[in-house]
Amino acid sequence: MIQAPALRRGAALKSRLRAAARRILASLALAGALATAAPAQEATIPNFWDPRAGTERPELTTGRTVRFLTDDEFPPLTFLGPDGVPTGFVVELARAACERLAIPCTVQTR
């Protein structure tokens, strides 16, 4: 024989399950209504860069030396080598850029 509190718990559980089922069905109906609505317009994102265009080399015939100043306290980016000359990733990148552009440059630490 089932007692009255057990019946009430069962009835409360049934009521909660029905309410949850109604919420799920309502949300599915809303999702279906939104899916049949007019499709969104596609956004156009402007692109100002042409990957086929080559980069122009700047005119650097002034004969002046480009000077890079750096700190020597950020290894491996910049640090003093065993011979006291600045070295590291940033320093080598600056030297490679100068070599590629065929301009004189110096790298100094402060």
C-alpha positions, -999 to 999 in steps of 0.1 A, spaced: 0 0 0 14 34 -10 13 61 17 0 96 11 34 114 13 48 91 -14 18 99 -36 23 136 -32 60 133 -41 51 113 -72 25 139 -82 49 168 -76 75 150 -98 49 144 -125 40 181 -124 77 192 -127 83 168 -156 52 181 -174 63 217 -169 98 209 -182 83 191 -212 61 222 -220 92 245 -218 112 222 -241 83 221 -266 79 258 -265 116 265 -271 116 240 -300 86 257 -315 103 291 -311 135 277 -327 114 264 -356 97 298 -361 130 316 -361 145 291 -386 117 298 -410 121 336 -407 138 356 -434 175 347 -438 200 372 -425 219 393 -451 255 384 -456 279 410 -443 306 423 -466 339 430 -449 361 454 -468 396 442 -477 422 469 -484 451 446 -489 460 430 -522 481 398 -517 492 399 -553 506 434 -550 544 435 -544 559 457 -518 577 488 -531 612 493 -520 617 527 -504 642 551 -519 671 552 -495 699 569 -513 706 595 -486 736 577 -473 726 581 -437 730 552 -412 700 538 -394 706 534 -357 686 509 -336 687 515 -298 678 486 -276 681 474 -240 704 445 -232 683 430 -204 657 410 -223 672 376 -234 666 360 -258 652 391 -276 682 414 -269 713 407 -248 751 413 -249 770 384 -264 803 371 -249 822 396 -270 801 425 -257 783 430 -290 745 432 -288 728 401 -301 694 383 -299 663 379 -320 654 416 -323 690 426 -331 694 399 -357 660 409 -372 671 445 -375 704 435 -391 686 413 -416 662 441 -425 692 465 -431 709 438 -452 678 432 -472 673 469 -478 710 474 -485 714 503 -460 740 508 -433 728 504 -398 741 501 -363 727 485 -332 734 501 -299 724 494 -263 717 521 -238 
